[in-house]
């Protein structure tokens, strides 16, 4: 079995693949400081809770945008699972050519997402990841990563509202019954959700127009992506497990 780990700014998402099947998925917070022992014990406990034997994990691949936890995380897996993980970083085989000014600055999560989308759905393709940041990445017909856009994520925008405006409360992010809000909570929900829908549609349209690529599939992922994807025709496919699947594809490429 293969353990894949996506280290994001907000959460660490872990998935277990039995060949091509994703048989288990876990999520823990990134914000908590952990030692290598805490990481190792946490991962072992999560696996055992789903009746997955630690010894059945034969390899691990990690994609991270949070460098300061990597030493403890990798050390924990070496110590408790007896495996040195593969890390998605510059130079790893992906099948995607990075046609950007500084490929080393491109986040591992973005690379993993576009690999997953390209392998599953073909190209050209735009991948929208609704995470701490909302990212829009474009792959052309030649499997080249040619452009990326970064915007504030929905929850990041929401946190700015309730942290910076004293009278605005912390709210659940969901689409209200109407954009014609009549009180504070639904007015915030309307601004956040409809604002994100409008941003999504406009950025995707601009990327298509300026690239000249009109016949392109748009794939969305990320925790809050489901809220937006079902509200706009600009997104063709929503796949919540795209990042984990992308890591499996990259792992397979290292073995060829």
Secondary structure, DSSP 8 states (H G I E B T S, - for coil): -EEEEEE-SSEEEEEEEETTEEEEEEEEESSS---HHHHHHHHHHHHHHTT--GGG--EEEEEES-GGGHHHHHHHHHHHH----EE--TT---S-EE-SS-GGGS-HHHHHHHHHHHHHH-SSEEEEEESSEEEEEEE-TTSEEEEEEEEE-HHHHHHHHHHHSTT---------S-SS--SHHHHHHHHHHHHHHHHHHHHHHHHHHHHT--S-EEEEESTTHHHHHTT-TT--EE-TTHHHHHHHHHHHHHT-
